[in-house]
Structures are given as structure tokens and as C-alpha cells.
Amino acid sequence: MGITMILMVMTTFLRLTEQLQLDLTCTNLCSCGQCSTMSTPEKCCCCTSVAAVNEKVISASIKCITEHEGFIVNCLNNYVLESSYYEYIQENGRLGENEFIHELYRYIAYRRFSRWIWHILGRKNRRILPACVVMKIREQFPSEEYCGFKYPA
């Protein structure tokens, strides 16, 4: 085997090891049974591990925030998101040619979840959303690729 082939095998092995560690981290941290592996360990948080979210889970006697009526109405309902969409385009202008409605609905759903749970949005109020929430919203509003949150350049 050449050196190039050995390096490729080692690189693949390291990537698989990192992914396995990430999968185990997310699986071990999930108490609601709905979380999936996220792109980094920091994003692998369960709804039951976030105090403000867990309060709603407990008060509704459910296992996961994604089962909560408030979540379903605020974050997955097309009519509610359509209304927020009109507010968004009033403040930010129409979608560009390269922007897709599912991506914007997903963004709006994340913002609506944050507003529902923490009440305040903004640059100084960033929160990591529970993995189960992100996955449920992604399932409802799919995309070819997901980049996660990034601060504007």
C-alpha cells in the first residue's frame, strides 16, 4: 500500500471515530427519546436539559417539547408561519431568487421557538436549540443541506 492510501484510510478511520463519539454523546444526553446527532457536541442538547424548556415539558406531562401543543402550533403550523413570513418580508424585503421558502420557514420556526421559550431575541440572546426541536423543524421544512447557525461575517 502506498503512503497516500494509508493516509486516506487513517483519515477515514479518524472521521468515523469522531462521528461515533458524537453519536454516543448525543445519545447519552437525550432523555426525551427524540434527539438526533447534531454537527457538534455543543449542539447535542436535549429539551429536558434546558430548564425553560423542561418546565413546559413537565407542565404538559409529556416526554418531549416537540409533543407540546404550543410547539406544534408555533413552530410547525404553516398558517402561523405564513403570518410570520409576511412580517419578515415587510421588515426585510422579498425573498431573493436563491432563497427558498422552506429555508425561511425553518428560520422563522427557530425564531418562534426561541421567542416562545425565552421571550427575547437578538444578538446578545443566542441560545442553543434542543436537538429534538431542530430535527422536528428540519423534518417539517427540509433542505438539501444544513449549515447551522453562523454569526454574520
C-alpha positions in Angstrom: 0.0 0.0 0.0 1.3 3.4 -0.9 1.6 6.3 1.6 -1.4 8.1 0.0 -3.6 5.1 0.5 -2.5 4.7 4.2 -3.3 8.4 4.8 -6.7 8.0 3.3 -7.5 5.0 5.4 -6.3 6.8 8.6 -8.3 9.9 7.7 -11.5 7.9 7.2 -10.9 6.0 10.4 -10.5 9.3 12.4 -13.7 10.7 10.8 -15.6 7.6 11.7 -14.2 7.6 15.3 -15.2 11.3 15.7 -18.7 10.6 14.4 -19.1 7.6 16.7 -18.1 9.7 19.7 -20.5 12.5 18.6 -23.3 9.9 18.2 -22.6 8.5 21.7 -22.5 12.0 23.2 -25.9 12.9 21.7 -27.5 9.5 22.6 -26.2 9.7 26.2 -27.5 13.3 26.7 -31.0 12.6 25.3 -33.8 12.0 27.8 -36.8 12.6 25.6 -36.1 9.9 23.0 -36.4 12.3 20.1 -32.9 13.8 19.8 -30.5 13.1 16.9 -26.9 13.6 16.3 -26.0 17.2 15.6 -22.9 18.6 13.9 -21.0 19.4 17.1 -21.2 18.1 20.7 -22.2 21.6 21.9 -25.4 21.4 19.8 -26.3 18.0 21.3 -28.6 19.2 24.0 -32.0 17.6 24.9 -35.1 19.6 25.6 -35.2 18.1 29.1 -31.7 19.6 29.9 -32.8 23.2 29.2 -34.6 24.5 32.3 -37.0 26.9 30.5 -38.0 24.1 28.0 -38.2 21.4 30.6 -40.7 23.5 32.6 -43.1 23.3 29.7 -42.4 19.6 29.2 -43.2 18.9 32.8 -46.3 21.2 33.0 -47.8 19.5 29.9 -46.9 15.9 31.2 -45.1 14.9 28.0 -41.8 13.4 27.3 -40.5 15.8 24.6 -41.2 19.5 23.8 -41.9 18.5 20.2 -45.1 16.9 21.5 -46.3 20.1 23.2 -49.3 21.8 21.6 -47.5 25.2 21.8 -44.6 23.9 19.9 -46.8 22.3 17.2 -48.8 25.5 16.7 -46.0 28.0 16.9 -43.3 26.1 15.0 -44.9 23.6 12.7 -48.2 25.2 11.7 -48.0 26.5 8.1 -50.6 29.2 8.7 -48.9 30.6 11.7 -45.5 30.6 9.9 -47.1 32.2 6.9 -48.2 35.1 9.0 -44.7 35.4 10.4 -43.4 35.2 6.9 -45.4 38.3 5.9 -44.0 40.1 8.9 -40.5 39.0 7.9 -40.8 40.3 4.3 -42.3 43.6 5.5 -39.2 44.2 7.6 -36.6 42.6 5.4 -38.0 42.7 1.8 -39.0 39.9 -0.5 -37.0 36.6 -0.9 -34.2 36.7 -3.4 -34.0 34.3 -6.3 -31.7 31.9 -4.4 -33.8 31.8 -1.3 -36.3 29.1 -0.7 -39.5 29.3 1.3 -38.7 26.1 3.3 -35.4 27.6 4.5 -37.2 30.8 5.6 -40.0 28.9 7.3 -37.3 26.9 9.1 -35.6 30.1 10.2 -38.9 31.6 11.3 -39.8 28.4 13.2 -36.5 28.5 15.1 -37.1 32.2 16.0 -40.7 31.5 17.1 -39.5 28.6 19.3 -36.9 31.0 20.9 -39.5 33.7 21.4 -41.9 31.2 22.9 -39.4 29.8 25.4 -37.1 32.7 26.2 -39.3 35.6 25.2 -36.4 37.8 24.0 -34.5 37.6 20.7 -31.4 39.3 19.5 -27.6 39.3 19.0 -26.9 39.2 22.8 -29.5 36.5 23.4 -28.3 33.5 21.5 -29.3 30.1 22.7 -28.6 26.6 21.5 -31.9 25.0 20.5 -32.5 21.4 21.7 -31.6 18.8 19.1 -35.1 17.4 19.1 -36.5 20.8 18.2 -34.0 21.3 15.4 -34.7 17.9 14.0 -38.5 18.2 14.1 -38.4 21.6 12.3 -35.9 20.2 9.7 -38.3 17.3 9.2 -41.2 19.7 8.6 -39.2 22.1 6.4 -36.4 20.0 4.7 -33.4 21.4 2.8 -30.7 19.9 0.6 -28.1 21.0 3.1 -28.0 22.4 6.6 -25.3 24.8 7.8 -26.4 25.5 11.3 -26.2 28.9 12.9 -23.3 31.2 11.9 -22.7 34.7 13.0 -22.8 37.2 10.1 -19.4 38.0 8.6 
